[in-house]
Amino acid sequence: MPIDPSRWAALMRGEDCPFCAEIADDNEYSLKVADLTVSTLRLEKDQRFRGYCVLVLNRHATELTELGDDEGAAFYADLRRVARAIQSALHPDKMNYCLLGNTVPHLHWHITPRYVDDPRWNEPHWADWDRRGEVAVRLPDRQYHQIAAAIRERL
Ligand SMILES: [Zn+2]
């Protein structure tokens, strides 16, 4: 779906950026798992993929090329640290990583554990959710906290 160019320009500048706003530890979309060196790990409430998280840079930047060498290396190190923790906690068959930002242009990695019984195994996790009629998988709160704790204790 196209976006109004002026709206996009504002988002790129960080105006009304949901990741720059004060984000509650636990909100409708995700819950905070941990603070890392230059980023924050959040567990998505939609758990179609068990352990699906986003890793959000702690400041507004829209492209990896905006990061200096140290910050870029730290962001990558945070990503690898999280990946190891998720693998250890949940034993997925494959890890997927993507950094898109076409909806919220604030650097954030989608970290998606994949499992061989996944009906979209050979496809990106995010494509055509709405058109396929797939619905979000919501868990009881205690299960979110169990997954978050399992990841957190392995970081
Ligand atoms: Zn932002």
Residues whose N, C-alpha, C, O or C-beta is under 5 A from the ligand:
A	BS01	ZN	G14 C17 F19 C20 H60 H106
